[in-house]
Amino acid sequence: MLDRTNTDVTDRVTQLVRRIMSKQAVARAIGHDDDLRASGLSSLGLVNLMLSVETEFAIKIPERDMTPANFRSVARIADLVRGLSQQPATAQ
C-alpha cells in the first residue's frame, strides 16, 4: 500500500520550495536531494522557507531544529516535518 502521507508531505514541501525560489527569480528545477543553497536559495529565502513550513504544516519548529542542515533539501525538510508532526505537543 502506498503511503500517501509521506508523498503528500514531500509534494507540499516541494511546492513551498518552488514558490520561495521563484520569488528569488531562481527558475531551475529542484530535485528532492538537491542542495537548496547551492541551487540559489538565499539566507532570506531560507528564513522565509522556515516560516512557510511552519505555517503550511501548522507546526512549531524548535529553535534547535532551525538549522541549515535541516533545510538543505526537500527530502531533509520533509523528514523534519514528519518527525515534528509525530511528536506530541509540549507545553511551552
C-alpha positions, -999 to 999 in steps of 0.1 A, spaced: 0 0 0 13 34 -10 20 58 19 1 89 8 11 108 39 48 107 30 41 116 -6 18 144 4 44 160 28 71 158 1 48 173 -25 38 201 -2 74 209 7 84 208 -30 56 234 -37 68 256 -9 104 255 -21 94 262 -57 73 292 -45 102 307 -24 127 300 -52 105 317 -78 102 348 -56 140 350 -58 139 346 -96 155 311 -94 139 291 -122 158 259 -122 143 225 -114 150 213 -79 152 176 -71 144 161 -37 180 158 -27 194 189 -43 212 214 -20 189 244 -19 216 269 -10 238 257 -39 207 259 -61 203 296 -53 183 299 -21 195 330 -2 196 334 35 164 354 35 148 327 13 159 302 39 142 321 67 110 326 46 111 288 38 113 280 76 83 303 83 64 289 54 69 253 65 56 262 100 25 278 85 18 252 59 20 223 83 7 241 114 38 231 134 63 249 155 99 242 146 120 242 178 149 266 177 174 237 179 159 223 146 161 256 127 195 248 111 207 250 76 213 212 77 176 205 83 167 228 54 194 217 30 170 198 6 133 190 1 140 155 14 155 168 47 127 193 52 101 166 46 118 143 71 118 172 97 81 178 92 73 142 95 93 139 127 77 170 143 42 160 132 45 127 151 57 143 183 31 151 210 26 188 217 45 200 247 37 229 270 58 260 263 
